[in-house]
Amino acid sequence: MLMRNMSYIRQTYVDGFAKGLLSPGAMSNSPDRLDGFHSDGACCRHESDKGRHKTNLQRYGQDRRVYENWADGDWKMADRLMSYFRKHGLSADHIGPISLGFAHRPKFHPLTKEENSAKNNRMSFNDVQVLITDEKNGEVVVSWHSVFIWDALKRKVKNDKDAVKLSDLMRKNIHYILIVFSMIEEKGYSDFLEQFLNSEYSFFDYSFEGFDPKTGLYKSFKQVKRTGKNQQNNIKRYYRVAFEKLQEYKLIENRKVNKWKSNEVDVELEQLFSLLKANKTKEAKTQLEKTFKMLADLAESNW
């Protein structure tokens, strides 16, 4: 009976609507929708939900994953460029996914929403080669905390299968990194972690000239400095989302179940906490990098 009803709804209502009018459920909450068949979020959410005024909806142009994964890169410039893709009905594909530890930088491949969704956070051989080439040209393509595993494995990728394997190992590695960050935060050293958040980019805005939706490239950009209340609010949101992610790691069982199995890493972490307790922040940062290098070595041993 349920399947017949769902089929009737799809044939009568869903298939009859113009493509793209119905939303799959983004920014909507059950029971306000029937299995995702609704148009509220796609056309008029700002009118029916007073908490979603257009000025509020614009904040969703910011890629939350940047904060959650403590990513490097000029996130403000990258976010603004992503909006140009959306205006053309395209999805901006991170050549190096943020969720694998790569930087959020203003360079994307144009894909359809369906193509980007299907790709998920798996890299192709071509993606890896583009990243290596960009790195040779002086671009920072990977976040500081994930550079160790990237440097250890990038040259081992010879085909698409290897690229997927690298993607899997880098995803596990960023998971370990967030576990370490959550342990540091839990011990009361949030101030130490704040140095790894790039809040300074909030004070700039960008516009682009000559954007080509077929390639995702642009001819030039204009940077404007801003120091208003909105910029301060963005920084507060940035910090809040980043530390909320660490709270999530602290509250769930991921740390116990999926933690690395290495006594050597545990010893290095104890040394890190000793340095933090002694307020030796410079030495602590070096020790943290040493720990991440050890985690990268573990990943390389699983290649």
Secondary structure, 3 states (H helix, E strand, C coil): CHHHHHHHHHHHHHCCCCCCCCECCCCCCCCCCCCCCECHHHHHHHHHCHHHCHHHHHHHHCCHHHHHCCCCCCHHHHHHHHHHHHHCCCEEEECCCHHHCECCCCCEEEECHHHHHHHCCCCCHHHHHHHHHHHHCCCCCECHHHHHHHHHHHHHCCCHHHHHHHHHHHHHHHHHHHHHHHHHHHCCCHHHHHCCCCHHHHHEEEEEECCECCCCECCEEEEEECCCHHHHHHHHHHHHHHHHHHHHHHHCCHHHHCCCCCHHHHHHHHHHHHHHHCCCHHHHHHHHHHHHHHHHHHHHHCC
